[in-house]
Amino acid sequence: MRRTVLTLLVCAVPFVAQAADGGAKAGIDAVNRKFEEAVAKGDAAAIAKLYAEDAEILPPDSPPKKGRDAIQKEFAGMIGAFKKITLKASEVHPMGNLAVEVGSWKLEDASGKGPDGKYMVLWKKHGSTWQLYRDMWSGNAPPPPPPAAAATPPASAPAPASGPAK
C-alpha cells in the first residue's frame, strides 16, 4: 500500500507542475521546437506565423519591427547563413494569458559554428496556443572595440606677422 501511494505521488508531480503553470512551459517549449524546425528549413514565413499578429521584435542594433510581415522580412535576412538554432528556456513565468520566458540561443552554420546569446520573450496565449508577442535578444560576444580616434594634426606654430617694415 505504501509503495502504491508513493508511486502515485511520484507520477502526479509532473501533472501538478503543469497544472500550476497552466501548461505554459510545455506550450512554449513546443513553439520553440517549431521555431528551430523553421530555421532548419530556412522558412522565415513559418517563423513569422509563430508570432502574434501584433507582435514586435527588438533585434540588437536595429529599430523594432512590428507585425508579421516585418518580422518575416527581418528573419529572412538573418536565417540564410544559419542551418540550426537551439533555444533553451531557463525560466518561464506565467501570468494568466501572458508569460515571460528567459533563455539562451545558439546559431550554427553548415560547419557547426556560430554565435550564441540570450533572449527574453513575452508570450501571449491565443486560444490554446502560445504566441511570441514581444521578443528581444542579444549576443554574448563582446562588442567590437570603438573605432580609433581620427588623428588630429599637431598644432602648428603661428606664422610670423608680415607687414611693412618700419
FIDO-114485 format. One record per atom (N, C-alpha, C, O): residue number from 1; x, y, z. Coordinates in steps of 0.05 Angstrom, whole numbers. Example, Ala and Ser with C-alpha at 12.3 -4.5 7.8 and 13.67 -1.06 7.14 Angstrom:
BEGIN
ATOM   num        x        y        z
ATOM     1      264     -114      156
ATOM     1      246      -90      156
ATOM     1      264      -66      156
ATOM     1      285      -66      169
ATOM     2      257      -45      142
ATOM     2      273      -21      143
ATOM     2      258        1      157
ATOM     2      268       23      161
END
This chain:
BEGIN
ATOM   num        x        y        z
ATOM     1       17      -24        0
ATOM     1        0        0        0
ATOM     1       18       25        0
ATOM     1       12       44      -15
ATOM     2       38       25       17
ATOM     2       56       48       18
ATOM     2       69       53       -8
ATOM     2       72       76      -17
ATOM     3       78       31      -21
ATOM     3       92       33      -47
ATOM     3       73       44      -68
ATOM     3       81       61      -84
ATOM     4       48       37      -68
ATOM     4       28       46      -87
ATOM     4       24       76      -83
ATOM     4       23       91     -103
ATOM     5       21       86      -59
ATOM     5       17      114      -53
ATOM     5       42      130      -63
ATOM     5       39      151      -75
ATOM     6       65      120      -57
ATOM     6       90      133      -65
ATOM     6       92      135      -95
ATOM     6       99      156     -106
ATOM     7       85      113     -109
ATOM     7       86      113     -138
ATOM     7       66      133     -149
ATOM     7       73      147     -168
ATOM     8       42      134     -138
ATOM     8       22      154     -148
ATOM     8       32      182     -144
ATOM     8       28      200     -161
ATOM     9       45      188     -121
ATOM     9       55      215     -116
ATOM     9       77      222     -135
ATOM     9       77      245     -146
ATOM    10       95      204     -140
ATOM    10      117      210     -159
ATOM    10      107      214     -187
ATOM    10      116      232     -201
ATOM    11       87      199     -195
ATOM    11       76      202     -222
ATOM    11       59      228     -225
ATOM    11       57      239     -246
ATOM    12       47      237     -203
ATOM    12       30      260     -203
ATOM    12       45      286     -204
ATOM    12       34      306     -213
ATOM    13       70      287     -195
ATOM    13       85      312     -193
ATOM    13       87      327     -220
ATOM    13       82      351     -220
ATOM    14       93      314     -242
ATOM    14       94      329     -267
ATOM    14       67      341     -275
ATOM    14       66      363     -286
ATOM    15       45      327     -269
ATOM    15       19      337     -276
ATOM    15       12      361     -258
ATOM    15       -1      380     -268
ATOM    16       19      360     -233
ATOM    16       14      383     -215
ATOM    16       31      407     -224
ATOM    16       20      429     -224
ATOM    17       55      402     -231
ATOM    17       72      424     -241
ATOM    17       60      437     -266
ATOM    17       60      461     -269
ATOM    18       51      420     -285
ATOM    18       39      431     -309
ATOM    18       13      446     -302
ATOM    18        9      468     -314
ATOM    19       -3      436     -284
ATOM    19      -27      450     -276
ATOM    19      -21      476     -263
ATOM    19      -35      496     -267
ATOM    20        1      477     -248
ATOM    20        8      502     -234
ATOM    20       15      524     -253
ATOM    20       10      548     -247
ATOM    21       27      519     -276
ATOM    21       34      540     -295
ATOM    21       14      540     -319
ATOM    21       19      555     -338
ATOM    22       -7      525     -317
ATOM    22      -27      525     -338
ATOM    22      -16      513     -364
ATOM    22      -28      518     -386
ATOM    23        5      498     -363
ATOM    23       17      487     -387
ATOM    23       34      506     -403
ATOM    23       41      501     -426
ATOM    24       40      529     -390
ATOM    24       56      549     -404
ATOM    24       83      539     -413
ATOM    24       90      542     -437
ATOM    25       98      526     -396
ATOM    25      125      517     -403
ATOM    25      124      497     -425
ATOM    25      139      498     -444
ATOM    26      105      478     -423
ATOM    26      103      457     -445
ATOM    26       95      470     -471
ATOM    26      105      463     -492
ATOM    27       76      489     -470
ATOM    27       67      502     -495
ATOM    27       89      519     -507
ATOM    27       92      519     -532
ATOM    28      104      533     -491
ATOM    28      126      550     -501
ATOM    28      148      533     -512
ATOM    28      159      539     -533
ATOM    29      155      511     -498
ATOM    29      175      492     -509
ATOM    29      167      481     -536
ATOM    29      183      479     -554
ATOM    30      141      475     -539
ATOM    30      131      464     -565
ATOM    30      135      485     -587
ATOM    30      143      478     -609
ATOM    31      128      510     -581
ATOM    31      132      531     -602
ATOM    31      161      535     -608
ATOM    31      169      540     -631
ATOM    32      178      534     -587
ATOM    32      207      537     -592
ATOM    32      217      515     -610
ATOM    32      235      520     -627
ATOM    33      207      490     -608
ATOM    33      216      469     -626
ATOM    33      207      475     -655
ATOM    33      221      469     -674
ATOM    34      183      486     -658
ATOM    34      174      494     -685
ATOM    34      192      516     -696
ATOM    34      197      517     -720
ATOM    35      200      535     -679
ATOM    35      218      556     -688
ATOM    35      244      544     -698
ATOM    35      254      551     -719
ATOM    36      255      525     -682
ATOM    36      280      511     -691
ATOM    36      277      497     -717
ATOM    36      294      498     -734
ATOM    37      254      483     -721
ATOM    37      249      469     -746
ATOM    37      247      489     -769
ATOM    37      257      483     -791
ATOM    38      234      512     -765
ATOM    38      232      531     -787
ATOM    38      259      543     -794
ATOM    38      264      547     -818
ATOM    39      276      547     -775
ATOM    39      304      557     -781
ATOM    39      318      536     -797
ATOM    39      332      543     -817
ATOM    40      316      511     -790
ATOM    40      330      489     -804
ATOM    40      321      488     -833
ATOM    40      336      480     -851
ATOM    41      296      495     -838
ATOM    41      285      495     -866
ATOM    41      290      521     -880
ATOM    41      284      524     -904
ATOM    42      299      541     -865
ATOM    42      303      568     -877
ATOM    42      277      581     -884
ATOM    42      275      596     -903
ATOM    43      256      576     -867
ATOM    43      229      584     -873
ATOM    43      221      608     -855
ATOM    43      209      604     -834
ATOM    44      227      632     -864
ATOM    44      220      656     -849
ATOM    44      190      660     -846
ATOM    44      181      671     -826
ATOM    45      174      651     -866
ATOM    45      145      654     -864
ATOM    45      135      637     -841
ATOM    45      117      646     -826
ATOM    46      145      613     -837
ATOM    46      137      596     -815
ATOM    46      145      608     -788
ATOM    46      130      605     -769
ATOM    47      168      620     -787
ATOM    47      176      634     -763
ATOM    47      156      656     -756
ATOM    47      147      658     -733
ATOM    48      150      673     -776
ATOM    48      132      695     -771
ATOM    48      104      686     -761
ATOM    48       92      700     -746
ATOM    49       95      663     -770
ATOM    49       69      653     -762
ATOM    49       69      645     -732
ATOM    49       47      642     -721
ATOM    50       92      641     -720
ATOM    50       93      635     -692
ATOM    50       89      659     -674
ATOM    50       84      657     -650
ATOM    51       90      683     -686
ATOM    51       86      708     -672
ATOM    51       57      717     -674
ATOM    51       43      710     -693
ATOM    52       48      731     -653
ATOM    52       21      743     -654
ATOM    52       20      763     -676
ATOM    52       40      774     -685
ATOM    53       -4      768     -687
ATOM    53       -7      787     -709
ATOM    53        4      815     -702
ATOM    53       15      829     -719
ATOM    54        1      823     -676
ATOM    54       10      849     -668
ATOM    54       37      847     -652
ATOM    54       43      864     -636
ATOM    55       52      827     -658
ATOM    55       78      822     -645
ATOM    55       98      843     -653
ATOM    55       96      857     -674
ATOM    56      119      845     -637
ATOM    56      141      864     -642
ATOM    56      167      850     -634
ATOM    56      168      838     -612
ATOM    57      187      852     -651
ATOM    57      213      842     -644
ATOM    57      232      866     -639
ATOM    57      229      887     -652
ATOM    58      251      861     -621
ATOM    58      270      882     -615
ATOM    58      298      871     -619
ATOM    58      312      864     -600
ATOM    59      306      869     -645
ATOM    59      333      858     -650
ATOM    59      355      877     -641
ATOM    59      351      901     -639
ATOM    60      379      865     -636
ATOM    60      401      882     -628
ATOM    60      410      901     -651
ATOM    60      410      893     -674
ATOM    61      418      924     -643
ATOM    61      429      944     -662
ATOM    61      411      950     -686
ATOM    61      420      954     -708
ATOM    62      385      950     -681
ATOM    62      365      954     -702
ATOM    62      340      965     -690
ATOM    62      333      959     -667
ATOM    63      325      981     -705
ATOM    63      299      990     -695
ATOM    63      280      967     -691
ATOM    63      283      946     -704
ATOM    64      260      970     -674
ATOM    64      239      949     -671
ATOM    64      225      944     -697
ATOM    64      222      962     -714
ATOM    65      215      919     -700
ATOM    65      199      911     -724
ATOM    65      172      902     -713
ATOM    65      171      884     -696
ATOM    66      150      913     -724
ATOM    66      124      906     -714
ATOM    66      107      893     -736
ATOM    66      107      902     -758
ATOM    67       93      871     -728
ATOM    67       76      857     -746
ATOM    67       90      834     -760
ATOM    67      114      834     -763
ATOM    68       74      814     -769
ATOM    68       85      790     -780
ATOM    68      101      795     -806
ATOM    68      122      782     -810
ATOM    69       92      814     -823
ATOM    69      106      819     -848
ATOM    69      134      829     -842
ATOM    69      154      820     -854
ATOM    70      136      849     -824
ATOM    70      163      860     -817
ATOM    70      180      839     -804
ATOM    70      204      838     -808
ATOM    71      168      822     -787
ATOM    71      183      801     -773
ATOM    71      193      781     -793
ATOM    71      216      772     -792
ATOM    72      177      773     -813
ATOM    72      185      754     -833
ATOM    72      209      766     -849
ATOM    72      228      752     -854
ATOM    73      207      791     -857
ATOM    73      229      804     -872
ATOM    73      255      804     -856
ATOM    73      277      798     -866
ATOM    74      253      810     -830
ATOM    74      277      811     -813
ATOM    74      290      783     -811
ATOM    74      314      781     -814
ATOM    75      273      762     -806
ATOM    75      285      735     -804
ATOM    75      295      725     -831
ATOM    75      314      709     -832
ATOM    76      282      732     -853
ATOM    76      291      723     -879
ATOM    76      320      733     -884
ATOM    76      336      719     -896
ATOM    77      327      757     -874
ATOM    77      354      767     -877
ATOM    77      374      754     -857
ATOM    77      398      756     -862
ATOM    78      364      742     -836
ATOM    78      382      731     -816
ATOM    78      387      701     -819
ATOM    78      409      692     -814
ATOM    79      367      686     -827
ATOM    79      370      656     -825
ATOM    79      384      644     -849
ATOM    79      391      620     -847
ATOM    80      389      658     -870
ATOM    80      402      647     -894
ATOM    80      429      634     -888
ATOM    80      436      614     -900
ATOM    81      444      646     -871
ATOM    81      471      637     -866
ATOM    81      472      614     -845
ATOM    81      493      601     -842
ATOM    82      450      610     -831
ATOM    82      450      590     -809
ATOM    82      431      567     -815
ATOM    82      410      571     -826
ATOM    83      440      543     -807
ATOM    83      425      519     -812
ATOM    83      411      508     -787
ATOM    83      393      491     -789
ATOM    84      418      519     -764
ATOM    84      407      508     -739
ATOM    84      407      530     -718
ATOM    84      425      546     -716
ATOM    85      386      529     -702
ATOM    85      385      545     -677
ATOM    85      376      527     -655
ATOM    85      358      510     -659
ATOM    86      388      530     -632
ATOM    86      379      515     -608
ATOM    86      370      536     -588
ATOM    86      385      554     -581
ATOM    87      345      533     -579
ATOM    87      333      551     -559
ATOM    87      330      535     -533
ATOM    87      319      513     -533
ATOM    88      339      547     -511
ATOM    88      337      534     -485
ATOM    88      324      553     -465
ATOM    88      336      574     -458
ATOM    89      300      547     -457
ATOM    89      286      564     -437
ATOM    89      298      557     -409
ATOM    89      298      534     -401
ATOM    90      307      577     -395
ATOM    90      317      573     -368
ATOM    90      297      581     -347
ATOM    90      297      572     -325
ATOM    91      278      599     -355
ATOM    91      257      608     -337
ATOM    91      232      613     -353
ATOM    91      233      623     -376
ATOM    92      209      605     -342
ATOM    92      183      612     -353
ATOM    92      166      621     -330
ATOM    92      162      606     -310
ATOM    93      155      645     -332
ATOM    93      139      657     -311
ATOM    93      111      663     -322
ATOM    93      107      684     -334
ATOM    94       91      645     -318
ATOM    94       64      650     -329
ATOM    94       50      671     -312
ATOM    94       53      672     -288
ATOM    95       34      687     -326
ATOM    95       17      708     -313
ATOM    95       -9      710     -327
ATOM    95      -14      728     -342
ATOM    96      -27      690     -323
ATOM    96      -52      689     -337
ATOM    96      -48      683     -367
ATOM    96      -37      662     -373
ATOM    97      -57      701     -384
ATOM    97      -54      697     -413
ATOM    97      -28      707     -424
ATOM    97      -23      707     -448
ATOM    98      -10      715     -406
ATOM    98       17      723     -414
ATOM    98       37      706     -399
ATOM    98       31      695     -378
ATOM    99       61      704     -410
ATOM    99       83      690     -396
ATOM    99      109      703     -405
ATOM    99      112      713     -428
ATOM   100      128      704     -387
ATOM   100      155      714     -394
ATOM   100      174      690     -394
ATOM   100      174      674     -375
ATOM   101      190      689     -415
ATOM   101      210      668     -418
ATOM   101      237      681     -419
ATOM   101      241      700     -434
ATOM   102      256      669     -405
ATOM   102      284      678     -407
ATOM   102      300      653     -415
ATOM   102      296      631     -405
ATOM   103      318      656     -435
ATOM   103      332      633     -444
ATOM   103      358      640     -459
ATOM   103      366      663     -459
ATOM   104      369      620     -471
ATOM   104      393      623     -487
ATOM   104      389      612     -515
ATOM   104      372      594     -519
ATOM   105      405      621     -534
ATOM   105      404      612     -561
ATOM   105      432      607     -572
ATOM   105      451      618     -562
ATOM   106      433      589     -592
ATOM   106      458      583     -605
ATOM   106      452      579     -635
ATOM   106      435      561     -641
ATOM   107      464      594     -652
ATOM   107      461      590     -681
ATOM   107      485      574     -692
ATOM   107      507      577     -682
ATOM   108      480      558     -712
ATOM   108      502      543     -725
ATOM   108      500      544     -755
ATOM   108      478      542     -766
ATOM   109      522      548     -768
ATOM   109      523      547     -797
ATOM   109      528      518     -805
ATOM   109      528      500     -789
ATOM   110      533      514     -831
ATOM   110      538      486     -841
ATOM   110      562      473     -828
ATOM   110      562      448     -826
ATOM   111      581      488     -818
ATOM   111      604      476     -805
ATOM   111      600      472     -775
ATOM   111      617      461     -761
ATOM   112      576      480     -765
ATOM   112      571      476     -737
ATOM   112      580      499     -719
ATOM   112      579      498     -695
ATOM   113      589      521     -732
ATOM   113      599      544     -717
ATOM   113      579      567     -719
ATOM   113      564      569     -739
ATOM   114      578      583     -699
ATOM   114      561      607     -700
ATOM   114      559      620     -673
ATOM   114      570      610     -653
ATOM   115      546      643     -672
ATOM   115      544      658     -647
ATOM   115      524      646     -627
ATOM   115      508      629     -634
ATOM   116      525      656     -603
ATOM   116      506      648     -582
ATOM   116      498      673     -567
ATOM   116      511      693     -568
ATOM   117      476      670     -552
ATOM   117      467      693     -537
ATOM   117      444      687     -518
ATOM   117      440      664     -511
ATOM   118      430      707     -511
ATOM   118      407      704     -492
ATOM   118      383      719     -503
ATOM   118      386      736     -521
ATOM   119      360      713     -492
ATOM   119      335      726     -501
ATOM   119      315      728     -478
ATOM   119      317      714     -458
ATOM   120      296      746     -482
ATOM   120      273      748     -465
ATOM   120      249      752     -483
ATOM   120      249      769     -500
ATOM   121      228      735     -478
ATOM   121      204      736     -495
ATOM   121      180      740     -477
ATOM   121      178      726     -456
ATOM   122      163      758     -485
ATOM   122      136      760     -472
ATOM   122      117      745     -491
ATOM   122      114      752     -514
ATOM   123      105      724     -480
ATOM   123       87      707     -496
ATOM   123       58      715     -490
ATOM   123       52      725     -468
ATOM   124       41      711     -510
ATOM   124       12      716     -507
ATOM   124       -3      691     -515
ATOM   124        3      680     -537
ATOM   125      -22      683     -499
ATOM   125      -37      659     -505
ATOM   125      -61      667     -522
ATOM   125      -77      685     -515
ATOM   126      -63      654     -545
ATOM   126      -85      659     -564
ATOM   126     -100      632     -567
ATOM   126      -91      614     -580
ATOM   127     -123      631     -554
ATOM   127     -138      605     -553
ATOM   127     -122      586     -536
ATOM   127     -117      592     -512
ATOM   128     -114      564     -547
ATOM   128      -98      545     -532
ATOM   128      -68      545     -540
ATOM   128      -52      529     -531
ATOM   129      -61      564     -557
ATOM   129      -33      566     -568
ATOM   129      -19      590     -557
ATOM   129      -30      612     -555
ATOM   130        6      586     -549
ATOM   130       24      608     -541
ATOM   130       37      620     -566
ATOM   130       47      605     -583
ATOM   131       37      646     -568
ATOM   131       49      661     -590
ATOM   131       70      680     -579
ATOM   131       66      692     -558
ATOM   132       92      684     -594
ATOM   132      111      704     -586
ATOM   132       98      731     -590
ATOM   132       86      737     -611
ATOM   133      100      749     -570
ATOM   133       87      775     -571
ATOM   133      107      797     -571
ATOM   133      105      816     -587
ATOM   134      127      796     -554
ATOM   134      150      814     -554
ATOM   134      175      797     -551
ATOM   134      176      779     -534
ATOM   135      194      802     -568
ATOM   135      218      785     -570
ATOM   135      243      802     -571
ATOM   135      246      818     -589
ATOM   136      261      799     -552
ATOM   136      286      814     -550
ATOM   136      309      795     -546
ATOM   136      307      776     -530
ATOM   137      330      799     -561
ATOM   137      354      781     -559
ATOM   137      379      797     -563
ATOM   137      379      819     -575
ATOM   138      401      785     -554
ATOM   138      427      797     -559
ATOM   138      448      775     -557
ATOM   138      443      753     -546
ATOM   139      471      780     -569
ATOM   139      493      760     -570
ATOM   139      510      762     -544
ATOM   139      509      781     -529
ATOM   140      525      741     -540
ATOM   140      544      740     -517
ATOM   140      572      750     -524
ATOM   140      588      755     -506
ATOM   141      577      754     -549
ATOM   141      604      764     -557
ATOM   141      608      792     -547
ATOM   141      589      808     -547
ATOM   142      632      799     -539
ATOM   142      636      827     -531
ATOM   142      632      846     -554
ATOM   142      637      838     -577
ATOM   143      624      870     -549
ATOM   143      621      889     -571
ATOM   143      648      895     -584
ATOM   143      669      892     -571
ATOM   144      647      902     -610
ATOM   144      673      909     -623
ATOM   144      685      933     -610
ATOM   144      671      950     -599
ATOM   145      711      935     -611
ATOM   145      724      959     -600
ATOM   145      715      984     -615
ATOM   145      709      982     -639
ATOM   146      715     1007     -602
ATOM   146      708     1031     -616
ATOM   146      728     1038     -637
ATOM   146      752     1031     -634
ATOM   147      720     1051     -658
ATOM   147      739     1059     -679
ATOM   147      760     1077     -667
ATOM   147      755     1093     -649
ATOM   148      784     1075     -678
ATOM   148      806     1092     -668
ATOM   148      799     1121     -674
ATOM   148      788     1127     -695
ATOM   149      806     1138     -656
ATOM   149      800     1166     -659
ATOM   149      817     1176     -683
ATOM   149      840     1169     -686
ATOM   150      805     1193     -699
ATOM   150      820     1205     -721
ATOM   150      842     1222     -710
ATOM   150      839     1238     -692
ATOM   151      866     1218     -722
ATOM   151      889     1233     -713
ATOM   151      885     1262     -720
ATOM   151      879     1269     -743
ATOM   152      889     1279     -701
ATOM   152      888     1308     -707
ATOM   152      916     1318     -712
ATOM   152      935     1311     -698
ATOM   153      918     1334     -732
ATOM   153      945     1344     -739
ATOM   153      956     1361     -716
ATOM   153      940     1375     -702
ATOM   154      982     1360     -711
ATOM   154      993     1376     -689
ATOM   154      989     1406     -695
ATOM   154      989     1415     -717
ATOM   155      985     1420     -673
ATOM   155      981     1449     -676
ATOM   155     1007     1461     -687
ATOM   155     1029     1455     -677
ATOM   156     1004     1478     -706
ATOM   156     1028     1490     -718
ATOM   156     1033     1516     -704
ATOM   156     1015     1529     -694
ATOM   157     1058     1524     -705
ATOM   157     1066     1550     -693
ATOM   157     1054     1572     -710
ATOM   157     1052     1570     -734
ATOM   158     1046     1593     -696
ATOM   158     1034     1616     -712
ATOM   158     1054     1627     -732
ATOM   158     1078     1629     -727
ATOM   159     1044     1635     -754
ATOM   159     1061     1646     -775
ATOM   159     1070     1674     -766
ATOM   159     1056     1689     -753
ATOM   160     1095     1680     -773
ATOM   160     1105     1707     -765
ATOM   160     1088     1728     -779
ATOM   160     1079     1725     -802
ATOM   161     1085     1750     -764
ATOM   161     1069     1772     -775
ATOM   161     1084     1784     -798
ATOM   161     1108     1790     -796
ATOM   162     1071     1789     -819
ATOM   162     1085     1802     -842
ATOM   162     1071     1829     -846
ATOM   162     1048     1833     -840
ATOM   163     1086     1846     -854
ATOM   163     1075     1873     -859
ATOM   163     1098     1891     -866
ATOM   163     1121     1883     -867
ATOM   164     1092     1915     -870
ATOM   164     1114     1934     -877
ATOM   164     1133     1937     -854
ATOM   164     1126     1940     -831
ATOM   165     1158     1936     -860
ATOM   165     1179     1940     -840
ATOM   165     1181     1969     -833
ATOM   165     1179     1986     -851
ATOM   166     1185     1976     -809
ATOM   166     1187     2004     -801
ATOM   166     1214     2010     -792
ATOM   166     1219     2033     -784
END
